[in-house]
Structures are given as C-alpha cells and as structure tokens.
Amino acid sequence: MSAGKKHARSDGEDQGVRLAKKAKTDEIADTPTNSDPSALKADKKKKKDKKDKKDKKEKKEKKVKQEQAEDGPEEQQDGDSAEAEAEPKPAKKDKKDKKDKKDKKKKSKSSDESTPTLTEKNGVSNGTPTAANGPAQRNGASYTYQQTKSLDAEPEEEIQEFLKKQEISVSDPSGTKLRPIVKFSHLPTSTLLSKKPFASFTAPTPIQAASWPFALSGRDVIGIAETGSGKTMAFSLPCIEALASSPKPTHSKNDRTAYARAVVVSPTRELAMQTHAAMSSLASLVGLSAVCLYGGASKDDQRALLRKNSGADIIVATPGRLKDFLSEGCMSLSDVMFAVLDEADRMLDKGFEEDIKLILGGCPPREKRQTLMFTATWPMSVRGLAEGFMVDPVKVTIGNRTRAGDEDGEGNGSTELQANIRIEQKVEVVDPRGKEQRLLELLKDAQKGSAKNDRILVFCLYKKEAVRVEQNLERRGIRVASIHGDLRQDQRTRSLEAFKAGTTTVLVATDVAARGLDIPEVKLVINVTFPLTIEDYVHRIGRTGRAGKKGKAITLFTEHDKAHSGSLVNILRGANQPVPEELLKFGTTVKKKAHDSYGAFFKDVDLSKKGTKITFD
Ligand SMILES: Nc1ncnc2c1ncn2[C@@H]1O[C@H](COP(=O)(O)OP(=O)(O)OP(=O)(O)O)[C@@H](O)[C@H]1O
C-alpha cells in the first residue's frame, strides 16, 4: 500500500472518529424516551442512515485503495512476496555516534541549517574553499574530488550570487565547505568528461552544480529539486565516475551469480527504462555496462542479459523484479558501491519500504557504499527512514522551501513542498458530473489552430476511469492513447512511444506516469481527478515545464477532493498562482501525512508564502 493510500485511510479514520464522537453527542442530546414509539422509530432510521452513509464511505475508500494498489506500485506484483530483510538497525554504536554528532553539531554550529547566514547556510566557506577529500574511498573508489583551480579562481561574490539566485541550500552534518560546480569546465578532468557528455547543455543545473562536489567526494547525498531540473544527471555523473575509477571485483569462474556495482531503484517500469537509457549512454562512453530489470517483461530474457556478462556495472531496476532476482539467488548486490533511490520519497513510503529494506540490506553496509536519494518532494514522513540508510547525508535543497517559523534549527518541516514555478497552474472547481464534458472543452480549446498537435497529458485516479475517459475521447475523434495498470507492458510502452513521437497527441494516464517521465514538449497537464496525495499533484504537473521550459496545468477540483484544498492552496500560493475563491471555500487546513514510526502533524495554510523563480540555464 502506498503512503498515499495510507494517508487517505488515516484521514478517513480521523474523520470517522470525529463523526463518531459527534454522533455520540447528538445521540445523547436526542435520545428518545421509551414511551414515544414514533421517536424510537425515527431514531432507528437515523442510526440506519448513519450506518449506510459510513458503509458507503468505507466502500469508496476501499475502492480507491484497491484501484491504487493495482495502479500505483505495480512492480510489487512482479515479485514473490519475499520476506523483507531490514537494513541492520543502528545498534548501540550508532546511538553513541548520534550523541557524538549532536555534540559536534552543538560545537560547530557554523556549517549547518541552524546558522542563518547565507554563506554558512549554503555550506560554502567565505575564504578559500576546502578540497573535499572526504570519504571517497568508503565506496571503494580510488577517485577523490579535488576542487579545480578554475573553480577556486571564481570570485567569491559570484559564487554567493549563484547560490542566492538559485536558492541553493546545503546542509552538511560534517561541515565540509565546497563550492558549487557552476560551469562544466569546473568538473575535474576524467575519461568520461573527455568524451564531452554535456556538449548539448550550456551549464549544470542548480541541483547538479550543488550536489556534484559532495557526491563526487563519496558523500551520501539527499537532493531535493523541482521536477524536470536534471536530477538524473545529478546522480548519474558521480555514479559513473566512481565506477570508472574503481577496479572491478573478480569472482570465481564457476560462480554463475550476476553482480552489479551500482544499483538505481525506480518506482515505475517506464521511469526505470528512461533512467537506464540515460545512464547507459553515459556509461558506454567509458566502457561500462547497464542493464534494466523491470516487471511485465520476460524474466528469462532479463536473466540471460544478466548472465551474459556475469551481471552489469549498473543495474537500473524496479523493486519487485529486482527482489525476484535476488530471492532466486541469480543476482547479488554484495559488490554494490553506489546505490541510488530515484523518486526517493516514493521508494521509502509504505508501498515500497520493505522492498527497499531488502534491496539495501543486500548491498554492503551503508558505511561501505555510497547512497544517494533524489526527489522533487520530500515529505516529513520519510525523512527519518531515509537517514537510517545513509551516513551523515549532505542535504542539497533547491528553491525557497522554508516557511516562516520553521527556521528553528531542528530541521522540523523545513523542506516545504514546492511546485515548479514555471508551470502556470489553474484550478477549476466543478460539479463532479460535468468533469468529462469540461475535459473535452479544455482539449478542444488547447489544440485549436496551430496548436492542434500539442501534447496533452490527462491524469485520472482510477484505471477504469482512464479506460472510460480514453474511450470517450476516442469516440469524439481525438487521437488518444493511454497508460495504466490494466494494460500489458507492451501496450504501455507503445502508448508512451506514440505520445513521444506525436502520433497521438493526448495521453490518458493514471499515476504510473506521474513521476519522473521526461516527455519532450508536453504543453498541458489536465487533472481530471485529483491524486491521492499533494506530492503526486506536484509530480503530475511536473510532466510539463521541464528543463527550463514553461508549462501549464489545469486541475478539475470537486467537492470530493476537499480534503486536499488546504495543501493545494499552499502549493498555488507558493508558486504565485491564483487561488480561486471556490477553492478557499473548501477550507485551508492542511493535515500532514503520518508515517507509522514518525506520526502525524498539522499546520495551517501559509497565506504569506511567495514563490521565487529558479533560473534554469
Ligand atoms: N545541465 C542541463 N542543462 C539543460 N538540460 C538538462 C541539463 N541536465 C539535464 N537536462 C535535461 O533536463 C530534462 C529533465 O531532466 P530529468 O529528467 O533528469 O529531471 P528530474 O529533475 O529528474 O525530473 P523529475 O523530478 O520529474 O524526475 C531532461 O530532458 C534532461 O536531458
């Protein structure tokens, strides 16, 4: 079950408790006397109505959960339900480490979030930056990051200006000071770079510039940056540099196990394939190999690929299929020196948590590997869990995500949810029965005249809803395809390819397409039904406005979605987008999600919040 579903349920439960309490109070006030049979009858009817209402509500919630369980983390269905093996729990030593860390933190407050000056907050020294020969050898790489002379020579004011303009915030528990790699020419020379892999780009994106020095130093990194901001390359470059500079472990000739030195885990098949394509073209420049493992495709073929070269340097995989190969024993992660969780918050939520424990539990311990986590959304509910898989992670955040009142140095809630500021967001509050008619009007309007071939992505919540919407649009003569969990993998792939190629201009999707997919030139995203979580909303709309481009998103919001009104208002305000009056009528309270181990917490909508533009060069 995904966190989204869990949240939906916990919201429901809370509401249920509130309703029950209210009902009880009402009952006491209204209790009929025994001597009044008509009152007794009325009371009975009232109770029955209440029960029917509750049953109906529960039934609806169950339906959403069932649909989502199939639509969402489908990769879970690929695997046998292998018993999850937890990453070794932090024992006494870790407790001591934590205490030492706390003491150290107290002593040198200068480097982390608790110090509010820009320079210190950004983790960059005022004077000469330190070369970061951090624990690069931890992962076995012989490579150490040395800040280049050309970067040393950049005037400090320009570095500060860059950090400020791009709203880069670096929080490093060990206080290393490293300048962002503001130009590709500041990357240390390497075989990979000599092949000019960035020839088509002008400059590193902010997340690349700020995270590369730490990731190249062998540090664990949590990277949080808006959708479409180049996070794939942010983890791919350090991964490939680390592999290229370390010797391949040898294994006995009789050993038929497949090994990998880096593992990248993605929540959906399509995203795994996309990341694999990006990484393998980079890896091939230095003679490294990458294999993609995902569900819905032949296991035999994937096994054969693995066996061919006794594994691969890099495995990009969905959790279910990877788990299958691990439990079969045909693959081992014992050589992994570099592990990446892409869409990390999704990978750590309830739907995948156990799989991730098993996968990272199969890698060398966290002290002996480098672990990177990247995402555009970083809810409080997964943060504690994430750090349990890492060693002193450096947290690189792009964008002004700090709410007034959160700068308490405790790190509580300081990373706010933020949508890509270049996406124009429009919310229309509509009658639920009029949604599909409105969708038709919106599509017609968006594809008028010269825009007739514009790509539009239409999101639904349920698979059956997606099927119905697709059929409806097809009947109206719209060139449409769909991607959802009721389709075979080859059909999903065909739909995506047709949409990318422009042979179909409208793609109807469930949330399997919400995260990570980098489809060129999606002009508009339409949400026919609101997603289960506000994070999913941010990811869905993030399919447009990528790589510095502008985009547009239209959301049809109904009374059924009112539980999300507060968080949606926050997102709109944070991105300087108009908030319709009708939306405010649904209320502005935000209930933050709960994680089993970390609990729930509440806050009110921040009406003062303003978004700031991030430059993407
Ligand atoms: N330095 C760069 N300059 C220009 N474009 C870039 C740069 N780095 C990556 N890109 C391009 O930006 C696009 C988006 O990158 P990517 O898919 O990695 O985004 P992301 O941050 O992972 O998005 P999401 O959060 O949706 O997963 C890709 O087409 C990629 O090729």
The ligand as a Tripos MOL2 file, in Angstrom:
@<TRIPOS>MOLECULE
LIG
   31    33     1     0     0
SMALL
NO_CHARGES

@<TRIPOS>ATOM
      1 N1         22.5300   20.8170  -17.3810 N.pl3     1 LIG1
      2 C1         21.4350   20.6970  -18.1170 C.ar      1 LIG1
      3 N2         21.0500   21.6870  -18.9570 N.ar      1 LIG1
      4 C2         19.9330   21.5650  -19.7160 C.ar      1 LIG1
      5 N3         19.1210   20.4850  -19.6770 N.ar      1 LIG1
      6 C3         19.4450   19.4740  -18.8490 C.ar      1 LIG1
      7 C4         20.6180   19.5310  -18.0340 C.ar      1 LIG1
      8 N4         20.6780   18.3800  -17.3200 N.ar      1 LIG1
      9 C5         19.6070   17.6420  -17.6790 C.ar      1 LIG1
     10 N5         18.8730   18.2880  -18.6030 N.ar      1 LIG1
     11 C6         17.6070   17.8390  -19.2450 C.3       1 LIG1
     12 O1         16.5320   18.2130  -18.4170 O.3       1 LIG1
     13 C7         15.4550   17.3020  -18.5940 C.3       1 LIG1
     14 C8         14.8900   16.8960  -17.2490 C.3       1 LIG1
     15 O2         15.8500   16.1650  -16.5470 O.3       1 LIG1
     16 P1         15.4650   14.9840  -15.5530 P.3       1 LIG1
     17 O3         14.5210   14.0310  -16.2190 O.co2     1 LIG1
     18 O4         16.7200   14.4430  -15.0040 O.co2     1 LIG1
     19 O5         14.6530   15.8150  -14.4620 O.3       1 LIG1
     20 P2         14.2770   15.4200  -12.9660 P.3       1 LIG1
     21 O6         14.7650   16.5240  -12.1250 O.co2     1 LIG1
     22 O7         14.7670   14.0490  -12.6580 O.co2     1 LIG1
     23 O8         12.6880   15.4670  -13.0490 O.3       1 LIG1
     24 P3         11.5850   14.6660  -12.1800 P.3       1 LIG1
     25 O9         11.5610   15.2730  -10.8330 O.co2     1 LIG1
     26 O10        10.3260   14.9010  -12.9310 O.co2     1 LIG1
     27 O11        12.0170   13.2380  -12.1670 O.co2     1 LIG1
     28 C9         15.9870   16.1330  -19.3870 C.3       1 LIG1
     29 O12        15.4970   16.2070  -20.7030 O.3       1 LIG1
     30 C10        17.4890   16.3220  -19.3670 C.3       1 LIG1
     31 O13        18.1200   15.8580  -20.5360 O.3       1 LIG1
@<TRIPOS>BOND
     1     1     2 1
     2     2     3 ar
     3     2     7 ar
     4     3     4 ar
     5     4     5 ar
     6     5     6 ar
     7     6     7 ar
     8     6    10 ar
     9     7     8 ar
    10     8     9 ar
    11     9    10 ar
    12    10    11 1
    13    11    12 1
    14    11    30 1
    15    12    13 1
    16    13    14 1
    17    13    28 1
    18    14    15 1
    19    15    16 1
    20    16    17 2
    21    16    18 1
    22    16    19 1
    23    19    20 1
    24    20    21 2
    25    20    22 1
    26    20    23 1
    27    23    24 1
    28    24    25 2
    29    24    26 1
    30    24    27 1
    31    28    29 1
    32    28    30 1
    33    30    31 1
@<TRIPOS>SUBSTRUCTURE
     1 LIG1         1 GROUP 0 **** ****
